[in-house]
Amino acid sequence: MADEIKSEALSENEAGQAAAATPQTASANADAPQALKPQADEQQAVSEESGTQAPEAQADEPQTMADVEAELNASFRPIREGDTLDCEVVGVEDDKVTVDIASYTDGIIRKEDVSDDPSYSIREHISVGQKFQATVIRRDDHGHIGLSLKKAASLAAWDRARSLLASKENVRVKISGVTKAGAIAYLDGIRAFIPASKLSLGYVSDDDLPGWIGKEIDVRVITADEDGNHLVLSAKDILHEKREEERRAHIALVKPGTITEGTVESLKDFGAFVDIGEGVTGLLHVSQISQKRIKSPADVLKVGQKVRVKITKVADGRVSLSMKAIEDEGDPQTDTREEHYDLPKSEEIGTGLGALLKNIRL
């Protein structure tokens, strides 16, 4: 009995000690978060100042089933002909391009759907990793989606063509072929026509056209008709402007009073145009052709004839010439102006015998 009482007393004593220890442990555990909190607050403050996230926020979140399901649904989204898709090149071959279109299968762009230009090189212009848009033209191309790069680019290309037409901006193209009436080139994948009359300042015959293949020239858009698929280019306007600039530069060096040789280019009723070299053409007025009165320049001149002329005036980009001024080669600087004299009545010239013998002394 005594032993049982003693055992119970010991049990009560241990229970009391355990109860006394429990508040301390609880207190220590309660203090632990308080000790870590300032450090956490400090880390958060540093993260906010530096603009970075805490390490926990930077870690990539594991992909959930919802994410996987969303990607799967996207890959099986309905694709229709005419849709324009974002593409990333994953493979390049001589005759086709393979692209990732974020679908259940890859897209294929065959060479004929890249450009109409027969000289176009896929490997030269397209590389893996390149991104662009293409239009769906076939939903099943041997298990892939058939796409067209040129169809997607067509709208943008015609927009640019119209912009070039409005701005008259120069653009360089390479002539890839010829027809009976002109040359063929490609502008942003669009087949363009350059009439033979617009290739050069001079005449280009049908026999001359093949020699233009492979040449690169600067042109301007002069017709951009998307509905009619009609794109026309011209190099002539650019060449004409360049020649005019050169002509004006040479004219600035021409000095009045200079005597030079020229070639008659053309004849008009009012005079002749004479090429005096360096792209400079001057006007030889009918009144400056000869000391004698002539009815028409054609009476004394012909196209291609070599003539010596004196430059009498340079103004506003125009050169005036005279042959009459140098008819007297002994005095090439003879003034080209006609001189008029008014004789006094007392010195009028007569033809009678009395007038002739008037001042003779015998």
Stockholm file with secondary structure:
# STOCKHOLM 1.0

chainA/1-362         MADEIKSEALSENEAGQAAAATPQTASANADAPQALKPQADEQQAVSEESGTQAPEAQADEPQTMADVEAELNASFRPIREGDTLDCEVVGVEDDKVTVDIASYTDGIIRKEDVSDDPSYSIREHISVGQKFQATVIRRDDHGHIGLSLKKAASLAAWDRARSLLASKENVRVKISGVTKAGAIAYLDGIRAFIPASKLSLGYVSDDDLPGWIGKEIDVRVITADEDGNHLVLSAKDILHEKREEERRAHIALVKPGTITEGTVESLKDFGAFVDIGEGVTGLLHVSQISQKRIKSPADVLKVGQKVRVKITKVADGRVSLSMKAIEDEGDPQTDTREEHYDLPKSEEIGTGLGALLKNIRL
#=GR chainA/1-362 SS CHHHHHHHHHHHHHHHHHHHHHHHHHHHHHHHHHHHHHHHHHHHHHHHHHTCCCHHHHSCCCCCHHHHHHHHHHHTCCCCTTCEEEEEEEEECSSEEEEECSSSSCEEEEGGGTCSCTTCCHHHHCCTTCEEEEEEEEEEETTEEEEEHHHHHHHHHHHHHHHHHHHTCCEEEEEEEECSSEEEEEETTEEEEEEGGGTCSSCCCTTTGGGGTTCEEEEEEEEEETTTTEEEEESHHHHHHHHHHHHHHHHTTCCTTCEEEEEEEEEETTEEEEECSTTCEEEEEGGGSCSSCCSCGGGTCCTTCEEEEEEEEEETTEEEEESGGGSSTTCTTCCCSCCCCCCCGGGCCCCSHHHHHTTCCC
#=GC SS_cons         CHHHHHHHHHHHHHHHHHHHHHHHHHHHHHHHHHHHHHHHHHHHHHHHHHTCCCHHHHSCCCCCHHHHHHHHHHHTCCCCTTCEEEEEEEEECSSEEEEECSSSSCEEEEGGGTCSCTTCCHHHHCCTTCEEEEEEEEEEETTEEEEEHHHHHHHHHHHHHHHHHHHTCCEEEEEEEECSSEEEEEETTEEEEEEGGGTCSSCCCTTTGGGGTTCEEEEEEEEEETTTTEEEEESHHHHHHHHHHHHHHHHTTCCTTCEEEEEEEEEETTEEEEECSTTCEEEEEGGGSCSSCCSCGGGTCCTTCEEEEEEEEEETTEEEEESGGGSSTTCTTCCCSCCCCCCCGGGCCCCSHHHHHTTCCC
//
